Amino acid sequence: MEGHGESSANVHRSYVLSLLWLQYLTMPNSPSSFNELDFVQNPSVLEQIVSRTELLGFNMASEPKTGALLRTLAASKCGGRFLELGTGTGIATAWLLAGMDAASTLISVDTDASVQEVARDFLGGDRRLTLVLEDGLEFLRKEPTGVYDLVFADAMPGKYDGLRDCLRVVKPGGFYIIDDMLPQPNWPEGHAEKIPVLIQALSLLGLPGNLHHLCLGRNVI
Ligand SMILES: C[S@@+](CC[C@H](N)C(=O)[O-])C[C@H]1O[C@@H](n2cnc3c(N)ncnc32)[C@H](O)[C@@H]1O
């Protein structure tokens, strides 16, 4: 479990990381081999979660760059309310917790008890976290409007199903975050066709002026 002391230290690290990145961008003759992950300190529990994830053969885990950005965004919302749809084994959950301050809370929802159990084992002792075993869309439909500072929609619900339900729960000024928008070998048949539909839906929705949406990963759009 991340201690809150460590969590607040991570807040500073997160901002330092952003500054380092900006500094790099302005350096003349930046080496093309620069790897920003060299500057990222992983959440302490991540290595153990990754080991269990590999043992399980779970191949849908979030990438380190996505995790690092989630941690930075979480650190920007003091006392924030966060929602993750699709806990998986808890990899992004661990990154979000590492950025959150002691007053913030995170709910993470999944339908698969066998993968969520890994998150429960390694992160379940963190009182800021509530793990929910439920269909993401059913969960979303019961939620009040405008309650989350950040939603990481990392399952079909909230992204390809129930997009409106998901955007509805994001606070004005909050973050709606999705990734995995470029082709991947583990995509099921028929999945690729959903991507342009989602992108168009996002652009047509007429979102509130100050709702930001970021699309991350192998895939910034
Ligand atoms: C891309 S993975 C999540 C990865 C995780 N966020 C991470 O950082 O490693 C998608 C997850 O969505 C879950 N899922 C599938 N259908 C779901 C549903 N209807 N509601 C909630 N979760 C669902 C799967 O069990 C899977 O764990």
The ligand as an SDF file (V2000), in Angstrom:
LIG
                    3D

 27 29  0  0  0  0  0  0  0  0999 V2000
   -7.9790   -2.6410  -20.4770 C   0  0  0  0  0  0  0  0  0  0  0  0
   -8.4010   -3.6590  -19.1140 S   0  0  0  0  0  0  0  0  0  0  0  0
   -8.1470   -2.6020  -17.7400 C   0  0  0  0  0  0  0  0  0  0  0  0
   -6.6840   -2.3750  -17.4480 C   0  0  0  0  0  0  0  0  0  0  0  0
   -6.4170   -1.6100  -16.1870 C   0  0  0  0  0  0  0  0  0  0  0  0
   -7.1210   -0.3550  -16.1090 N   0  0  0  0  0  0  0  0  0  0  0  0
   -4.9170   -1.3400  -16.0530 C   0  0  0  0  0  0  0  0  0  0  0  0
   -4.5190   -0.2240  -15.8240 O   0  0  0  0  0  0  0  0  0  0  0  0
   -4.1390   -2.2700  -16.2030 O   0  0  0  0  0  0  0  0  0  0  0  0
  -10.1560   -3.7180  -19.2330 C   0  0  0  0  0  0  0  0  0  0  0  0
  -10.8520   -4.3040  -18.0290 C   0  0  0  0  0  0  0  0  0  0  0  0
  -12.2500   -4.0760  -18.2050 O   0  0  0  0  0  0  0  0  0  0  0  0
  -12.9310   -5.1140  -17.5730 C   0  0  0  0  0  0  0  0  0  0  0  0
  -14.2950   -5.1580  -18.0750 N   0  0  0  0  0  0  0  0  0  0  0  0
  -14.7890   -5.8220  -19.1610 C   0  0  0  0  0  0  0  0  0  0  0  0
  -16.1040   -5.6160  -19.2790 N   0  0  0  0  0  0  0  0  0  0  0  0
  -16.4560   -4.7870  -18.2640 C   0  0  0  0  0  0  0  0  0  0  0  0
  -17.6820   -4.1890  -17.8640 C   0  0  0  0  0  0  0  0  0  0  0  0
  -18.8110   -4.4080  -18.5610 N   0  0  0  0  0  0  0  0  0  0  0  0
  -17.6870   -3.4010  -16.7750 N   0  0  0  0  0  0  0  0  0  0  0  0
  -16.5470   -3.1690  -16.0770 C   0  0  0  0  0  0  0  0  0  0  0  0
  -15.3590   -3.7000  -16.4230 N   0  0  0  0  0  0  0  0  0  0  0  0
  -15.3120   -4.5060  -17.4960 C   0  0  0  0  0  0  0  0  0  0  0  0
  -12.1130   -6.3480  -17.9010 C   0  0  0  0  0  0  0  0  0  0  0  0
  -12.3700   -7.3810  -16.9720 O   0  0  0  0  0  0  0  0  0  0  0  0
  -10.6920   -5.7970  -17.8370 C   0  0  0  0  0  0  0  0  0  0  0  0
  -10.1400   -6.0500  -16.5800 O   0  0  0  0  0  0  0  0  0  0  0  0
  1  2  1  0
  2  3  1  0
  2 10  1  0
  3  4  1  0
  4  5  1  0
  5  6  1  0
  5  7  1  0
  7  8  2  0
  7  9  1  0
 10 11  1  0
 11 12  1  0
 11 26  1  0
 12 13  1  0
 13 14  1  0
 13 24  1  0
 14 15  1  0
 14 23  1  0
 15 16  2  0
 16 17  1  0
 17 18  1  0
 17 23  2  0
 18 19  1  0
 18 20  2  0
 20 21  1  0
 21 22  2  0
 22 23  1  0
 24 25  1  0
 24 26  1  0
 26 27  1  0
M  CHG  2   2   1   9  -1
M  END
$$$$
